Amino acid sequence: MDVRLGVQLKVVEMNDRDTASRAAQLMRPIEQQILMCDSREETLLFACAMLERAKTILEAHLGEDGRRELFIMGNER
């Protein structure tokens, strides 16, 4: 299967209302953590840590090629 197609199939799953609602629910603690940052530097540090964790999660589930393709797709918007 084409890597791009595989990534798109996984992203398409996020389109239904229940999944979007669950994603919002999962984001609440992260939003709380952002509000706890006291400075620009802490906010950037937290963002970098989340980006690194997201990269690890995506690579574990999509593989390195899938992760790279997803980041490329995100940059196309």
mmJSON file of the N, C-alpha and C atoms, coordinates in Angstrom:
{"data_MODEL":{"atom_site":{
"group_PDB":["ATOM","ATOM","ATOM","ATOM","ATOM","ATOM","ATOM","ATOM","ATOM","ATOM","ATOM","ATOM","ATOM","ATOM","ATOM","ATOM","ATOM","ATOM","ATOM","ATOM","ATOM","ATOM","ATOM","ATOM","ATOM","ATOM","ATOM","ATOM","ATOM","ATOM","ATOM","ATOM","ATOM","ATOM","ATOM","ATOM","ATOM","ATOM","ATOM","ATOM","ATOM","ATOM","ATOM","ATOM","ATOM","ATOM","ATOM","ATOM","ATOM","ATOM","ATOM","ATOM","ATOM","ATOM","ATOM","ATOM","ATOM","ATOM","ATOM","ATOM","ATOM","ATOM","ATOM","ATOM","ATOM","ATOM","ATOM","ATOM","ATOM","ATOM","ATOM","ATOM","ATOM","ATOM","ATOM","ATOM","ATOM","ATOM","ATOM","ATOM","ATOM","ATOM","ATOM","ATOM","ATOM","ATOM","ATOM","ATOM","ATOM","ATOM","ATOM","ATOM","ATOM","ATOM","ATOM","ATOM","ATOM","ATOM","ATOM","ATOM","ATOM","ATOM","ATOM","ATOM","ATOM","ATOM","ATOM","ATOM","ATOM","ATOM","ATOM","ATOM","ATOM","ATOM","ATOM","ATOM","ATOM","ATOM","ATOM","ATOM","ATOM","ATOM","ATOM","ATOM","ATOM","ATOM","ATOM","ATOM","ATOM","ATOM","ATOM","ATOM","ATOM","ATOM","ATOM","ATOM","ATOM","ATOM","ATOM","ATOM","ATOM","ATOM","ATOM","ATOM","ATOM","ATOM","ATOM","ATOM","ATOM","ATOM","ATOM","ATOM","ATOM","ATOM","ATOM","ATOM","ATOM","ATOM","ATOM","ATOM","ATOM","ATOM","ATOM","ATOM","ATOM","ATOM","ATOM","ATOM","ATOM","ATOM","ATOM","ATOM","ATOM","ATOM","ATOM","ATOM","ATOM","ATOM","ATOM","ATOM","ATOM","ATOM","ATOM","ATOM","ATOM","ATOM","ATOM","ATOM","ATOM","ATOM","ATOM","ATOM","ATOM","ATOM","ATOM","ATOM","ATOM","ATOM","ATOM","ATOM","ATOM","ATOM","ATOM","ATOM","ATOM","ATOM","ATOM","ATOM","ATOM","ATOM","ATOM","ATOM","ATOM","ATOM","ATOM","ATOM","ATOM","ATOM","ATOM","ATOM","ATOM","ATOM","ATOM","ATOM","ATOM","ATOM","ATOM","ATOM","ATOM","ATOM","ATOM"],
"id":[1,2,3,4,5,6,7,8,9,10,11,12,13,14,15,16,17,18,19,20,21,22,23,24,25,26,27,28,29,30,31,32,33,34,35,36,37,38,39,40,41,42,43,44,45,46,47,48,49,50,51,52,53,54,55,56,57,58,59,60,61,62,63,64,65,66,67,68,69,70,71,72,73,74,75,76,77,78,79,80,81,82,83,84,85,86,87,88,89,90,91,92,93,94,95,96,97,98,99,100,101,102,103,104,105,106,107,108,109,110,111,112,113,114,115,116,117,118,119,120,121,122,123,124,125,126,127,128,129,130,131,132,133,134,135,136,137,138,139,140,141,142,143,144,145,146,147,148,149,150,151,152,153,154,155,156,157,158,159,160,161,162,163,164,165,166,167,168,169,170,171,172,173,174,175,176,177,178,179,180,181,182,183,184,185,186,187,188,189,190,191,192,193,194,195,196,197,198,199,200,201,202,203,204,205,206,207,208,209,210,211,212,213,214,215,216,217,218,219,220,221,222,223,224,225,226,227,228,229,230,231],
"type_symbol":["N","C","C","N","C","C","N","C","C","N","C","C","N","C","C","N","C","C","N","C","C","N","C","C","N","C","C","N","C","C","N","C","C","N","C","C","N","C","C","N","C","C","N","C","C","N","C","C","N","C","C","N","C","C","N","C","C","N","C","C","N","C","C","N","C","C","N","C","C","N","C","C","N","C","C","N","C","C","N","C","C","N","C","C","N","C","C","N","C","C","N","C","C","N","C","C","N","C","C","N","C","C","N","C","C","N","C","C","N","C","C","N","C","C","N","C","C","N","C","C","N","C","C","N","C","C","N","C","C","N","C","C","N","C","C","N","C","C","N","C","C","N","C","C","N","C","C","N","C","C","N","C","C","N","C","C","N","C","C","N","C","C","N","C","C","N","C","C","N","C","C","N","C","C","N","C","C","N","C","C","N","C","C","N","C","C","N","C","C","N","C","C","N","C","C","N","C","C","N","C","C","N","C","C","N","C","C","N","C","C","N","C","C","N","C","C","N","C","C","N","C","C","N","C","C","N","C","C","N","C","C"],
"label_atom_id":["N","CA","C","N","CA","C","N","CA","C","N","CA","C","N","CA","C","N","CA","C","N","CA","C","N","CA","C","N","CA","C","N","CA","C","N","CA","C","N","CA","C","N","CA","C","N","CA","C","N","CA","C","N","CA","C","N","CA","C","N","CA","C","N","CA","C","N","CA","C","N","CA","C","N","CA","C","N","CA","C","N","CA","C","N","CA","C","N","CA","C","N","CA","C","N","CA","C","N","CA","C","N","CA","C","N","CA","C","N","CA","C","N","CA","C","N","CA","C","N","CA","C","N","CA","C","N","CA","C","N","CA","C","N","CA","C","N","CA","C","N","CA","C","N","CA","C","N","CA","C","N","CA","C","N","CA","C","N","CA","C","N","CA","C","N","CA","C","N","CA","C","N","CA","C","N","CA","C","N","CA","C","N","CA","C","N","CA","C","N","CA","C","N","CA","C","N","CA","C","N","CA","C","N","CA","C","N","CA","C","N","CA","C","N","CA","C","N","CA","C","N","CA","C","N","CA","C","N","CA","C","N","CA","C","N","CA","C","N","CA","C","N","CA","C","N","CA","C","N","CA","C","N","CA","C","N","CA","C","N","CA","C","N","CA","C","N","CA","C"],
"label_alt_id":[null,null,null,null,null,null,null,null,null,null,null,null,null,null,null,null,null,null,null,null,null,null,null,null,null,null,null,null,null,null,null,null,null,null,null,null,null,null,null,null,null,null,null,null,null,null,null,null,null,null,null,null,null,null,null,null,null,null,null,null,null,null,null,null,null,null,null,null,null,null,null,null,null,null,null,null,null,null,null,null,null,null,null,null,null,null,null,null,null,null,null,null,null,null,null,null,null,null,null,null,null,null,null,null,null,null,null,null,null,null,null,null,null,null,null,null,null,null,null,null,null,null,null,null,null,null,null,null,null,null,null,null,null,null,null,null,null,null,null,null,null,null,null,null,null,null,null,null,null,null,null,null,null,null,null,null,null,null,null,null,null,null,null,null,null,null,null,null,null,null,null,null,null,null,null,null,null,null,null,null,null,null,null,null,null,null,null,null,null,null,null,null,null,null,null,null,null,null,null,null,null,null,null,null,null,null,null,null,null,null,null,null,null,null,null,null,null,null,null,null,null,null,null,null,null,null,null,null,null,null,null],
"label_comp_id":["MET","MET","MET","ASP","ASP","ASP","VAL","VAL","VAL","ARG","ARG","ARG","LEU","LEU","LEU","GLY","GLY","GLY","VAL","VAL","VAL","GLN","GLN","GLN","LEU","LEU","LEU","LYS","LYS","LYS","VAL","VAL","VAL","VAL","VAL","VAL","GLU","GLU","GLU","MET","MET","MET","ASN","ASN","ASN","ASP","ASP","ASP","ARG","ARG","ARG","ASP","ASP","ASP","THR","THR","THR","ALA","ALA","ALA","SER","SER","SER","ARG","ARG","ARG","ALA","ALA","ALA","ALA","ALA","ALA","GLN","GLN","GLN","LEU","LEU","LEU","MET","MET","MET","ARG","ARG","ARG","PRO","PRO","PRO","ILE","ILE","ILE","GLU","GLU","GLU","GLN","GLN","GLN","GLN","GLN","GLN","ILE","ILE","ILE","LEU","LEU","LEU","MET","MET","MET","CYS","CYS","CYS","ASP","ASP","ASP","SER","SER","SER","ARG","ARG","ARG","GLU","GLU","GLU","GLU","GLU","GLU","THR","THR","THR","LEU","LEU","LEU","LEU","LEU","LEU","PHE","PHE","PHE","ALA","ALA","ALA","CYS","CYS","CYS","ALA","ALA","ALA","MET","MET","MET","LEU","LEU","LEU","GLU","GLU","GLU","ARG","ARG","ARG","ALA","ALA","ALA","LYS","LYS","LYS","THR","THR","THR","ILE","ILE","ILE","LEU","LEU","LEU","GLU","GLU","GLU","ALA","ALA","ALA","HIS","HIS","HIS","LEU","LEU","LEU","GLY","GLY","GLY","GLU","GLU","GLU","ASP","ASP","ASP","GLY","GLY","GLY","ARG","ARG","ARG","ARG","ARG","ARG","GLU","GLU","GLU","LEU","LEU","LEU","PHE","PHE","PHE","ILE","ILE","ILE","MET","MET","MET","GLY","GLY","GLY","ASN","ASN","ASN","GLU","GLU","GLU","ARG","ARG","ARG"],
"label_asym_id":["A","A","A","A","A","A","A","A","A","A","A","A","A","A","A","A","A","A","A","A","A","A","A","A","A","A","A","A","A","A","A","A","A","A","A","A","A","A","A","A","A","A","A","A","A","A","A","A","A","A","A","A","A","A","A","A","A","A","A","A","A","A","A","A","A","A","A","A","A","A","A","A","A","A","A","A","A","A","A","A","A","A","A","A","A","A","A","A","A","A","A","A","A","A","A","A","A","A","A","A","A","A","A","A","A","A","A","A","A","A","A","A","A","A","A","A","A","A","A","A","A","A","A","A","A","A","A","A","A","A","A","A","A","A","A","A","A","A","A","A","A","A","A","A","A","A","A","A","A","A","A","A","A","A","A","A","A","A","A","A","A","A","A","A","A","A","A","A","A","A","A","A","A","A","A","A","A","A","A","A","A","A","A","A","A","A","A","A","A","A","A","A","A","A","A","A","A","A","A","A","A","A","A","A","A","A","A","A","A","A","A","A","A","A","A","A","A","A","A","A","A","A","A","A","A","A","A","A","A","A","A"],
"label_entity_id":["1","1","1","1","1","1","1","1","1","1","1","1","1","1","1","1","1","1","1","1","1","1","1","1","1","1","1","1","1","1","1","1","1","1","1","1","1","1","1","1","1","1","1","1","1","1","1","1","1","1","1","1","1","1","1","1","1","1","1","1","1","1","1","1","1","1","1","1","1","1","1","1","1","1","1","1","1","1","1","1","1","1","1","1","1","1","1","1","1","1","1","1","1","1","1","1","1","1","1","1","1","1","1","1","1","1","1","1","1","1","1","1","1","1","1","1","1","1","1","1","1","1","1","1","1","1","1","1","1","1","1","1","1","1","1","1","1","1","1","1","1","1","1","1","1","1","1","1","1","1","1","1","1","1","1","1","1","1","1","1","1","1","1","1","1","1","1","1","1","1","1","1","1","1","1","1","1","1","1","1","1","1","1","1","1","1","1","1","1","1","1","1","1","1","1","1","1","1","1","1","1","1","1","1","1","1","1","1","1","1","1","1","1","1","1","1","1","1","1","1","1","1","1","1","1","1","1","1","1","1","1"],
"label_seq_id":[1,1,1,2,2,2,3,3,3,4,4,4,5,5,5,6,6,6,7,7,7,8,8,8,9,9,9,10,10,10,11,11,11,12,12,12,13,13,13,14,14,14,15,15,15,16,16,16,17,17,17,18,18,18,19,19,19,20,20,20,21,21,21,22,22,22,23,23,23,24,24,24,25,25,25,26,26,26,27,27,27,28,28,28,29,29,29,30,30,30,31,31,31,32,32,32,33,33,33,34,34,34,35,35,35,36,36,36,37,37,37,38,38,38,39,39,39,40,40,40,41,41,41,42,42,42,43,43,43,44,44,44,45,45,45,46,46,46,47,47,47,48,48,48,49,49,49,50,50,50,51,51,51,52,52,52,53,53,53,54,54,54,55,55,55,56,56,56,57,57,57,58,58,58,59,59,59,60,60,60,61,61,61,62,62,62,63,63,63,64,64,64,65,65,65,66,66,66,67,67,67,68,68,68,69,69,69,70,70,70,71,71,71,72,72,72,73,73,73,74,74,74,75,75,75,76,76,76,77,77,77],
"pdbx_PDB_ins_code":[null,null,null,null,null,null,null,null,null,null,null,null,null,null,null,null,null,null,null,null,null,null,null,null,null,null,null,null,null,null,null,null,null,null,null,null,null,null,null,null,null,null,null,null,null,null,null,null,null,null,null,null,null,null,null,null,null,null,null,null,null,null,null,null,null,null,null,null,null,null,null,null,null,null,null,null,null,null,null,null,null,null,null,null,null,null,null,null,null,null,null,null,null,null,null,null,null,null,null,null,null,null,null,null,null,null,null,null,null,null,null,null,null,null,null,null,null,null,null,null,null,null,null,null,null,null,null,null,null,null,null,null,null,null,null,null,null,null,null,null,null,null,null,null,null,null,null,null,null,null,null,null,null,null,null,null,null,null,null,null,null,null,null,null,null,null,null,null,null,null,null,null,null,null,null,null,null,null,null,null,null,null,null,null,null,null,null,null,null,null,null,null,null,null,null,null,null,null,null,null,null,null,null,null,null,null,null,null,null,null,null,null,null,null,null,null,null,null,null,null,null,null,null,null,null,null,null,null,null,null,null],
"Cartn_x":[0.852,0.0,0.888,0.507,1.19,1.168,2.307,2.397,1.405,1.322,0.42,-1.033,-1.431,-2.798,-3.06,-2.093,-2.248,-2.414,-1.635,-1.731,-3.076,-3.513,-4.799,-5.948,-5.885,-6.94,-7.037,-5.899,-5.914,-6.42,-6.087,-6.54,-8.038,-8.555,-9.979,-10.821,-10.299,-11.037,-11.386,-10.664,-10.906,-12.103,-12.725,-13.786,-15.142,-15.375,-16.695,-16.814,-18.012,-18.3,-17.813,-18.001,-17.576,-16.066,-15.336,-13.887,-13.412,-14.034,-13.671,-13.951,-15.058,-15.404,-14.382,-13.98,-12.981,-11.638,-11.267,-10.016,-10.045,-11.165,-11.301,-11.169,-11.764,-11.678,-10.229,-9.501,-8.104,-7.218,-7.612,-6.817,-7.0,-8.055,-8.309,-7.139,-6.56,-5.415,-4.221,-4.029,-2.917,-3.166,-4.394,-4.732,-4.525,-4.846,-4.617,-3.122,-2.32,-0.869,-0.333,-0.851,-0.429,-0.74,-1.919,-2.299,-1.399,-0.785,0.096,1.487,1.82,3.13,3.197,4.301,4.44,5.117,5.743,6.485,6.468,6.895,7.019,7.962,9.052,10.055,9.485,8.705,8.077,7.082,6.325,5.359,6.071,7.179,7.949,8.594,9.069,9.645,8.594,7.395,6.298,5.919,5.868,5.538,6.574,7.843,8.893,8.791,8.491,8.335,7.143,6.035,4.856,5.154,5.887,6.217,7.068,8.036,8.881,8.056,7.147,6.292,5.367,4.792,3.904,4.661,5.888,6.711,6.91,7.193,7.406,6.137,4.997,3.721,3.39,3.518,3.196,4.094,5.372,6.294,5.992,5.568,5.236,4.025,3.08,1.85,1.85,2.588,2.585,3.909,4.924,6.258,6.935,8.234,8.991,8.497,8.264,7.797,6.417,5.534,4.202,4.244,5.099,5.247,5.755,6.763,7.314,6.245,5.493,4.453,3.378,3.007,2.002,2.508,3.772,4.323,4.371,4.683,4.688,3.278,2.297,0.891,0.472,0.911,0.578,1.175,2.348,3.009,2.412,1.653,1.046,-0.156,-0.74,-1.949,-1.663],
"Cartn_y":[-1.183,0.0,1.234,2.215,3.495,4.116,4.609,5.188,6.333,7.182,8.34,7.887,6.874,6.365,5.811,5.062,4.508,5.6,6.661,7.784,8.471,8.683,9.338,8.52,7.209,6.367,6.527,6.629,6.813,8.199,9.217,10.58,10.698,10.016,10.068,9.598,8.678,8.183,9.29,10.416,11.529,12.379,12.081,12.93,12.729,11.628,11.457,12.22,12.55,13.407,12.802,11.509,10.857,10.936,10.734,10.783,12.2,13.19,14.577,14.938,14.455,14.7,14.046,12.84,12.138,12.863,13.348,14.092,15.344,16.052,17.247,16.885,15.77,15.309,14.995,14.355,14.018,15.266,16.315,17.549,18.412,18.212,19.064,19.108,17.969,18.053,18.794,18.649,19.342,20.85,21.254,22.675,23.227,22.434,22.849,23.04,22.127,22.247,23.506,23.826,25.043,26.267,26.284,27.412,27.527,26.433,26.459,26.995,27.127,27.666,29.139,29.515,30.864,31.839,31.335,32.226,31.681,32.522,32.127,30.932,30.978,29.916,28.58,28.607,27.371,26.833,27.727,27.306,26.663,27.262,26.684,25.358,25.266,24.012,22.913,23.248,22.281,21.864,22.827,22.523,21.584,21.835,20.961,19.549,19.455,18.136,17.396,18.116,17.481,17.055,17.886,17.546,16.285,16.192,14.995,13.757,13.892,12.761,12.383,13.388,13.123,12.387,12.821,12.165,10.689,10.409,9.036,8.197,8.767,8.044,7.772,8.8,8.629,7.591,7.639,6.675,5.252,5.106,3.774,3.181,4.032,3.532,3.581,4.538,4.692,4.29,4.084,3.827,5.149,5.089,6.31,6.982,6.186,6.772,7.403,6.742,7.288,8.58,8.618,9.841,10.99,10.714,11.762,12.255,11.339,11.719,12.559,12.216,12.991,14.407,14.559,15.894,16.677,16.004,16.676,17.12,16.256,16.616,17.818,17.871,19.001,20.296,20.221,21.426,21.915,21.073,21.461,22.371,22.417,23.213,24.665],
"Cartn_z":[0.0,0.0,0.0,-0.78,-0.814,0.581,1.043,2.387,2.544,1.541,1.618,1.774,1.039,1.139,2.531,3.069,4.409,5.452,5.34,6.274,6.108,4.876,4.635,5.204,5.095,5.637,7.147,7.818,9.267,9.636,8.852,9.122,8.868,7.859,7.532,8.714,9.506,10.654,11.635,11.605,12.517,12.081,10.964,10.451,11.114,11.774,12.36,13.678,14.044,15.205,16.513,16.688,17.928,18.107,17.03,17.103,17.4,16.776,17.044,18.497,19.024,20.418,21.351,21.035,21.85,21.775,20.609,20.467,21.334,21.35,22.188,23.662,24.049,25.432,25.815,24.918,25.185,25.244,24.56,24.537,25.786,26.538,27.709,28.693,29.076,30.002,29.397,28.112,27.458,27.475,27.215,27.266,28.672,29.697,31.08,31.338,30.817,30.994,30.313,29.153,28.454,29.311,29.917,30.768,32.002,32.409,33.577,33.256,31.98,31.609,32.002,32.658,33.194,32.241,31.216,30.323,28.904,28.003,26.6,26.478,27.22,27.162,27.633,28.726,29.197,28.185,27.559,26.545,25.363,24.932,23.824,24.226,25.449,25.938,25.928,26.415,26.432,25.008,24.096,22.697,22.077,22.361,21.825,22.388,23.681,24.301,23.692,23.466,22.854,21.424,20.69,19.306,19.246,20.146,20.182,20.538,21.511,21.895,20.742,20.07,18.938,17.835,17.579,16.56,16.914,18.173,18.625,18.461,18.856,18.744,17.283,16.44,15.016,14.372,14.7,14.107,14.577,15.825,16.342,15.627,15.229,14.619,13.095,12.509,11.052,10.408,11.214,10.692,10.33,10.107,9.815,8.534,7.481,6.219,6.376,7.111,7.34,8.128,9.161,9.954,9.1,8.308,7.427,6.452,5.882,4.918,5.595,6.805,7.538,7.792,8.177,8.389,7.078,5.99,4.678,4.318,4.541,4.264,5.1,6.342,7.214,6.738,6.13,5.627,4.315,3.63,2.356,2.533,3.708,3.943,4.041],
"occupancy":[1.0,1.0,1.0,1.0,1.0,1.0,1.0,1.0,1.0,1.0,1.0,1.0,1.0,1.0,1.0,1.0,1.0,1.0,1.0,1.0,1.0,1.0,1.0,1.0,1.0,1.0,1.0,1.0,1.0,1.0,1.0,1.0,1.0,1.0,1.0,1.0,1.0,1.0,1.0,1.0,1.0,1.0,1.0,1.0,1.0,1.0,1.0,1.0,1.0,1.0,1.0,1.0,1.0,1.0,1.0,1.0,1.0,1.0,1.0,1.0,1.0,1.0,1.0,1.0,1.0,1.0,1.0,1.0,1.0,1.0,1.0,1.0,1.0,1.0,1.0,1.0,1.0,1.0,1.0,1.0,1.0,1.0,1.0,1.0,1.0,1.0,1.0,1.0,1.0,1.0,1.0,1.0,1.0,1.0,1.0,1.0,1.0,1.0,1.0,1.0,1.0,1.0,1.0,1.0,1.0,1.0,1.0,1.0,1.0,1.0,1.0,1.0,1.0,1.0,1.0,1.0,1.0,1.0,1.0,1.0,1.0,1.0,1.0,1.0,1.0,1.0,1.0,1.0,1.0,1.0,1.0,1.0,1.0,1.0,1.0,1.0,1.0,1.0,1.0,1.0,1.0,1.0,1.0,1.0,1.0,1.0,1.0,1.0,1.0,1.0,1.0,1.0,1.0,1.0,1.0,1.0,1.0,1.0,1.0,1.0,1.0,1.0,1.0,1.0,1.0,1.0,1.0,1.0,1.0,1.0,1.0,1.0,1.0,1.0,1.0,1.0,1.0,1.0,1.0,1.0,1.0,1.0,1.0,1.0,1.0,1.0,1.0,1.0,1.0,1.0,1.0,1.0,1.0,1.0,1.0,1.0,1.0,1.0,1.0,1.0,1.0,1.0,1.0,1.0,1.0,1.0,1.0,1.0,1.0,1.0,1.0,1.0,1.0,1.0,1.0,1.0,1.0,1.0,1.0,1.0,1.0,1.0,1.0,1.0,1.0,1.0,1.0,1.0,1.0,1.0,1.0],
"B_iso_or_equiv":[0.0,0.0,0.0,0.0,0.0,0.0,0.0,0.0,0.0,0.0,0.0,0.0,0.0,0.0,0.0,0.0,0.0,0.0,0.0,0.0,0.0,0.0,0.0,0.0,0.0,0.0,0.0,0.0,0.0,0.0,0.0,0.0,0.0,0.0,0.0,0.0,0.0,0.0,0.0,0.0,0.0,0.0,0.0,0.0,0.0,0.0,0.0,0.0,0.0,0.0,0.0,0.0,0.0,0.0,0.0,0.0,0.0,0.0,0.0,0.0,0.0,0.0,0.0,0.0,0.0,0.0,0.0,0.0,0.0,0.0,0.0,0.0,0.0,0.0,0.0,0.0,0.0,0.0,0.0,0.0,0.0,0.0,0.0,0.0,0.0,0.0,0.0,0.0,0.0,0.0,0.0,0.0,0.0,0.0,0.0,0.0,0.0,0.0,0.0,0.0,0.0,0.0,0.0,0.0,0.0,0.0,0.0,0.0,0.0,0.0,0.0,0.0,0.0,0.0,0.0,0.0,0.0,0.0,0.0,0.0,0.0,0.0,0.0,0.0,0.0,0.0,0.0,0.0,0.0,0.0,0.0,0.0,0.0,0.0,0.0,0.0,0.0,0.0,0.0,0.0,0.0,0.0,0.0,0.0,0.0,0.0,0.0,0.0,0.0,0.0,0.0,0.0,0.0,0.0,0.0,0.0,0.0,0.0,0.0,0.0,0.0,0.0,0.0,0.0,0.0,0.0,0.0,0.0,0.0,0.0,0.0,0.0,0.0,0.0,0.0,0.0,0.0,0.0,0.0,0.0,0.0,0.0,0.0,0.0,0.0,0.0,0.0,0.0,0.0,0.0,0.0,0.0,0.0,0.0,0.0,0.0,0.0,0.0,0.0,0.0,0.0,0.0,0.0,0.0,0.0,0.0,0.0,0.0,0.0,0.0,0.0,0.0,0.0,0.0,0.0,0.0,0.0,0.0,0.0,0.0,0.0,0.0,0.0,0.0,0.0,0.0,0.0,0.0,0.0,0.0,0.0],
"pdbx_formal_charge":[null,null,null,null,null,null,null,null,null,null,null,null,null,null,null,null,null,null,null,null,null,null,null,null,null,null,null,null,null,null,null,null,null,null,null,null,null,null,null,null,null,null,null,null,null,null,null,null,null,null,null,null,null,null,null,null,null,null,null,null,null,null,null,null,null,null,null,null,null,null,null,null,null,null,null,null,null,null,null,null,null,null,null,null,null,null,null,null,null,null,null,null,null,null,null,null,null,null,null,null,null,null,null,null,null,null,null,null,null,null,null,null,null,null,null,null,null,null,null,null,null,null,null,null,null,null,null,null,null,null,null,null,null,null,null,null,null,null,null,null,null,null,null,null,null,null,null,null,null,null,null,null,null,null,null,null,null,null,null,null,null,null,null,null,null,null,null,null,null,null,null,null,null,null,null,null,null,null,null,null,null,null,null,null,null,null,null,null,null,null,null,null,null,null,null,null,null,null,null,null,null,null,null,null,null,null,null,null,null,null,null,null,null,null,null,null,null,null,null,null,null,null,null,null,null,null,null,null,null,null,null],
"auth_seq_id":[1,1,1,2,2,2,3,3,3,4,4,4,5,5,5,6,6,6,7,7,7,8,8,8,9,9,9,10,10,10,11,11,11,12,12,12,13,13,13,14,14,14,15,15,15,16,16,16,17,17,17,18,18,18,19,19,19,20,20,20,21,21,21,22,22,22,23,23,23,24,24,24,25,25,25,26,26,26,27,27,27,28,28,28,29,29,29,30,30,30,31,31,31,32,32,32,33,33,33,34,34,34,35,35,35,36,36,36,37,37,37,38,38,38,39,39,39,40,40,40,41,41,41,42,42,42,43,43,43,44,44,44,45,45,45,46,46,46,47,47,47,48,48,48,49,49,49,50,50,50,51,51,51,52,52,52,53,53,53,54,54,54,55,55,55,56,56,56,57,57,57,58,58,58,59,59,59,60,60,60,61,61,61,62,62,62,63,63,63,64,64,64,65,65,65,66,66,66,67,67,67,68,68,68,69,69,69,70,70,70,71,71,71,72,72,72,73,73,73,74,74,74,75,75,75,76,76,76,77,77,77],
"auth_comp_id":["MET","MET","MET","ASP","ASP","ASP","VAL","VAL","VAL","ARG","ARG","ARG","LEU","LEU","LEU","GLY","GLY","GLY","VAL","VAL","VAL","GLN","GLN","GLN","LEU","LEU","LEU","LYS","LYS","LYS","VAL","VAL","VAL","VAL","VAL","VAL","GLU","GLU","GLU","MET","MET","MET","ASN","ASN","ASN","ASP","ASP","ASP","ARG","ARG","ARG","ASP","ASP","ASP","THR","THR","THR","ALA","ALA","ALA","SER","SER","SER","ARG","ARG","ARG","ALA","ALA","ALA","ALA","ALA","ALA","GLN","GLN","GLN","LEU","LEU","LEU","MET","MET","MET","ARG","ARG","ARG","PRO","PRO","PRO","ILE","ILE","ILE","GLU","GLU","GLU","GLN","GLN","GLN","GLN","GLN","GLN","ILE","ILE","ILE","LEU","LEU","LEU","MET","MET","MET","CYS","CYS","CYS","ASP","ASP","ASP","SER","SER","SER","ARG","ARG","ARG","GLU","GLU","GLU","GLU","GLU","GLU","THR","THR","THR","LEU","LEU","LEU","LEU","LEU","LEU","PHE","PHE","PHE","ALA","ALA","ALA","CYS","CYS","CYS","ALA","ALA","ALA","MET","MET","MET","LEU","LEU","LEU","GLU","GLU","GLU","ARG","ARG","ARG","ALA","ALA","ALA","LYS","LYS","LYS","THR","THR","THR","ILE","ILE","ILE","LEU","LEU","LEU","GLU","GLU","GLU","ALA","ALA","ALA","HIS","HIS","HIS","LEU","LEU","LEU","GLY","GLY","GLY","GLU","GLU","GLU","ASP","ASP","ASP","GLY","GLY","GLY","ARG","ARG","ARG","ARG","ARG","ARG","GLU","GLU","GLU","LEU","LEU","LEU","PHE","PHE","PHE","ILE","ILE","ILE","MET","MET","MET","GLY","GLY","GLY","ASN","ASN","ASN","GLU","GLU","GLU","ARG","ARG","ARG"],
"auth_asym_id":["A","A","A","A","A","A","A","A","A","A","A","A","A","A","A","A","A","A","A","A","A","A","A","A","A","A","A","A","A","A","A","A","A","A","A","A","A","A","A","A","A","A","A","A","A","A","A","A","A","A","A","A","A","A","A","A","A","A","A","A","A","A","A","A","A","A","A","A","A","A","A","A","A","A","A","A","A","A","A","A","A","A","A","A","A","A","A","A","A","A","A","A","A","A","A","A","A","A","A","A","A","A","A","A","A","A","A","A","A","A","A","A","A","A","A","A","A","A","A","A","A","A","A","A","A","A","A","A","A","A","A","A","A","A","A","A","A","A","A","A","A","A","A","A","A","A","A","A","A","A","A","A","A","A","A","A","A","A","A","A","A","A","A","A","A","A","A","A","A","A","A","A","A","A","A","A","A","A","A","A","A","A","A","A","A","A","A","A","A","A","A","A","A","A","A","A","A","A","A","A","A","A","A","A","A","A","A","A","A","A","A","A","A","A","A","A","A","A","A","A","A","A","A","A","A","A","A","A","A","A","A"],
"auth_atom_id":["N","CA","C","N","CA","C","N","CA","C","N","CA","C","N","CA","C","N","CA","C","N","CA","C","N","CA","C","N","CA","C","N","CA","C","N","CA","C","N","CA","C","N","CA","C","N","CA","C","N","CA","C","N","CA","C","N","CA","C","N","CA","C","N","CA","C","N","CA","C","N","CA","C","N","CA","C","N","CA","C","N","CA","C","N","CA","C","N","CA","C","N","CA","C","N","CA","C","N","CA","C","N","CA","C","N","CA","C","N","CA","C","N","CA","C","N","CA","C","N","CA","C","N","CA","C","N","CA","C","N","CA","C","N","CA","C","N","CA","C","N","CA","C","N","CA","C","N","CA","C","N","CA","C","N","CA","C","N","CA","C","N","CA","C","N","CA","C","N","CA","C","N","CA","C","N","CA","C","N","CA","C","N","CA","C","N","CA","C","N","CA","C","N","CA","C","N","CA","C","N","CA","C","N","CA","C","N","CA","C","N","CA","C","N","CA","C","N","CA","C","N","CA","C","N","CA","C","N","CA","C","N","CA","C","N","CA","C","N","CA","C","N","CA","C","N","CA","C","N","CA","C","N","CA","C","N","CA","C","N","CA","C","N","CA","C","N","CA","C"],
"pdbx_PDB_model_num":[1,1,1,1,1,1,1,1,1,1,1,1,1,1,1,1,1,1,1,1,1,1,1,1,1,1,1,1,1,1,1,1,1,1,1,1,1,1,1,1,1,1,1,1,1,1,1,1,1,1,1,1,1,1,1,1,1,1,1,1,1,1,1,1,1,1,1,1,1,1,1,1,1,1,1,1,1,1,1,1,1,1,1,1,1,1,1,1,1,1,1,1,1,1,1,1,1,1,1,1,1,1,1,1,1,1,1,1,1,1,1,1,1,1,1,1,1,1,1,1,1,1,1,1,1,1,1,1,1,1,1,1,1,1,1,1,1,1,1,1,1,1,1,1,1,1,1,1,1,1,1,1,1,1,1,1,1,1,1,1,1,1,1,1,1,1,1,1,1,1,1,1,1,1,1,1,1,1,1,1,1,1,1,1,1,1,1,1,1,1,1,1,1,1,1,1,1,1,1,1,1,1,1,1,1,1,1,1,1,1,1,1,1,1,1,1,1,1,1,1,1,1,1,1,1,1,1,1,1,1,1]
}}}
